[in-house]
Amino acid sequence: MAYVVTENCVKCKYQDCVEVCPVDCFYEGENFLVINADECIDCGVCEPECPAEAIVPDSDPRAAEWAEVASQYAGQWPNITRKGAVPADAEDWKDKQGKKALLSPKPGR
């Protein structure tokens, strides 16, 4: 079992979760983060740290399509081990729905 970052992270990318991850399993896209399921140890410390409530266990029904996204990008995007700059408009995007189309395939920094 692993944790999955879902749609709520798109264009928010707060990164508080990155700071608490004991195994550094987060990978950074231009406007989204993913968790590498092969590296996640299912400790769950990231879930309550996310201000956008974007992280769920892979057993959650919302996780299925986002686990596929994570699988695709975890091998392409750079690993992130420290919190970086949060997008200036993150709060504006925090609770918006239908953001999947806005997910950028480009890697983060």
C-alpha positions, 0 to 999 in steps of 0.5 A: 500500500502507498499514498497517492497525490490527487487532483487537489494538488494541481496548481497548488503544490504546497509541498508541506508533505515533502518536509515530513516524508522519511523516505523522500518519495516525492517527485516534482512536476511543474504544477503537481507532485507525485509519490513513487509507490515503490518507495512509499512505506505507507507511514501516512505522515504526509496525509495530514500535512497537506493543506489542500487535502490532496493525499489519500491512501491508495485504497481510497476510491479517488486514488485509482486514476491518480496512481496511474499519473504517479506511475507515469511521472515518478520516473520522469520528474526529479525527486524533491526532498525539501519544500520549495517555493509555493505558487503565488496563487496556490490559495486561489486554486486550493479548492477548485475542481476539474483541474486534471486538464491543467496538470503539466507533464513538464518536470519541476525545477 
